[in-house]
Amino acid sequence: MVSVLIERGADITLKNKRGYSVVDMSDNPDILDLLKSGSIDDVEESSVRPEQAQT
């Protein structure tokens, strides 16, 4: 989901009312890597859960 939002131009620098950005709020290492690197391809494969993977 995060990769789709970024691909479609979501502004990941926006902050909520308390001053937190998505980077501040995420505790998922794969999502953090994605947000910090700005490259969807770097993390996309590792973000797929085993039950979502197609065989």
N, C-alpha and C positions, 0 to 999 in steps of 0.2 A: 504494500500500500504506500509506503513512504517513497519508494522509487517512482511510482506513478505520479504522486504529487509533485515531486521534484522535476520529473520529465515535463510536466505540464506547467511549470513555472511558479510553483509555490515559493513564497518568500520565507526561507528558513531563518531569517534574521529578526522576524517579528517577535515582539515580547508580549506577554500577558500583563494583566493589571498589576501584578506583583513584580514585574520586571524580569521574568524568566523567559528564555527562549526555548525552542525545542531541544537544543543541545543540553541546556541546563536541566530539563525535565526528564530526558530519556535515561534509562538505566540499562538499556540493551546495547551491548558492545558492538553488535553488527550495525545497528542503526546509527550509533555514534560515529563509527568509522565512515559510514555512508555520508552522514551529514558533514563531517569534518573534511572528508576528501573531495566531496563534490562529484565523485565518480560513481555512478550507479553500478557499472559493470564490476567494480572491485568487490562489492559485497553481495550482489544479487544472488549468486550461486550459493553462498553460505547461509543466506537468509531463508532458503526454502526448507520447510520442515519435512522430515521424512515422509509423513503421510500425504504431503502435497506433491511430492516428486512423482513424475510419471515414469513408468518403466516400459 
